[in-house]
Amino acid sequence: MSNVAVINYGQKLDYAAMLPELADRLQVFSHHELKNTESFARYEYVENCEAVPYAELMIRRLARDRPFTHIVTDNEYDLERAARMRESLGIPGQSTKSALSFRDKVVMKEVASRAVPTPRFARLDSVSELSEFIEELGYPVVVKPVKQGGSRDISVLRGEDDLLAFSRTPWREDLMVEDFIEGRMYHVDAVLGDGFRFVASSRYLRSCLGVFSGENSGSLQLRPEDAFAHRLEEFFDRTLDAFDVPPASAYHLEVFHTPADELVLCEIASRVGGDRIPALTRATYGVDLHAAALRLSCGLPVDPPATTPPAEVHGSISILPQGRPVSLPGRPPFPWVTHYELNERLAPDAVTLHSASHLCFAIVRGADTAEVERRLFETEAWLMARLDAGQ
């Protein structure tokens, strides 16, 4: 009989609804307070769960009395921890080697470069190595932590002044450097498992790094029958072929499309994409990325995705924190806005900390990518014009 350990991160994930067959056999350790947990075999909110080893220790202790059949997590930062426990306890699933290859961006690019173009890159042990990389390959370059997400703590160095400014910040022991790649960024979101395949392609409205210079963020879906969507899916397949992959998993790939019409890997993760991606996928395809990946990982059936093209596609626009108190506007009056939500947990004077920081966001629909993009810009303009008025 199944016995499932869950390290949860999503604040709104409903495991009882996603895994009703296993609800009374779920032992959940959560980063956040969850609702609808009464039916679980065990549920604990663990403060600072990502940083403390309590969940791992408890899962090991619980396994002494009743071995676990599955250990799952929706959190990128827990992938290695979950894999380590699986291997120690003899549980099938993603290996530590596989988890590391999707988590450590240097290892990731070493693996992926066997199959697809990547930026030139190097792990950094000192600022001397950074200087030598720049001397050999030139500016601009990107310096970032090898295991960070959400565009956190990334520095783009475009010249000597930027390098000098960077040298005045505390040095970290987990850095890498790579070429800065010009071009639009796309993302591919997928769930793969035994007899199940779902792949969808989208484009970011702007650069993920644009949020740190005050640009609102967003994403818009490509129609699945578009030629470029097929090209991105083929790139995703070639990339994944280079990796040791688990029997079932979600994936989030980010790829640059350069002015020279080349696709260059940015990153690939073995987890569900963040921000509005799950909501957009549900709206267009009726696929719940979290539920599909979790059910497949636990050996449960998942209805196959529709094979007919969707009637419409969707996109989202997120308005950034302004660094000052503002009165947020109400829902935009456009009939093609399908969802509007305020971030009620945000402090009035909050600043942007990562690529998913937002005051509010809206989801819009349209017949194709071009129409969705026009509607996203119209929605953004309406919200920004009323940011202080609160009307």
Secondary structure as UniProt FT lines:
FT   STRAND          4..8
FT   TURN            11..12
FT   HELIX           15..18
FT   HELIX           20..25
FT   STRAND          26..30
FT   TURN            38..39
FT   STRAND          42..45
FT   TURN            47..51
FT   HELIX           54..65
FT   STRAND          70..73
FT   HELIX           76..78
FT   HELIX           79..89
FT   HELIX           96..103
FT   HELIX           105..112
FT   TURN            113..115
FT   STRAND          121..124
FT   HELIX           127..137
FT   STRAND          141..145
FT   TURN            146..147
FT   TURN            150..153
FT   STRAND          155..157
FT   HELIX           160..167
FT   STRAND          175..179
FT   STRAND          184..193
FT   TURN            194..195
FT   STRAND          196..204
FT   HELIX           208..213
FT   STRAND          217..221
FT   TURN            224..225
FT   HELIX           227..241
FT   STRAND          249..257
FT   TURN            259..260
FT   STRAND          263..269
FT   TURN            275..276
FT   HELIX           277..285
FT   HELIX           289..297
FT   TURN            298..299
FT   STRAND          313..319
FT   TURN            335..336
FT   STRAND          337..342
FT   TURN            344..345
FT   TURN            348..349
FT   TURN            355..356
FT   STRAND          360..366
FT   HELIX           369..385
FT   TURN            386..390
//
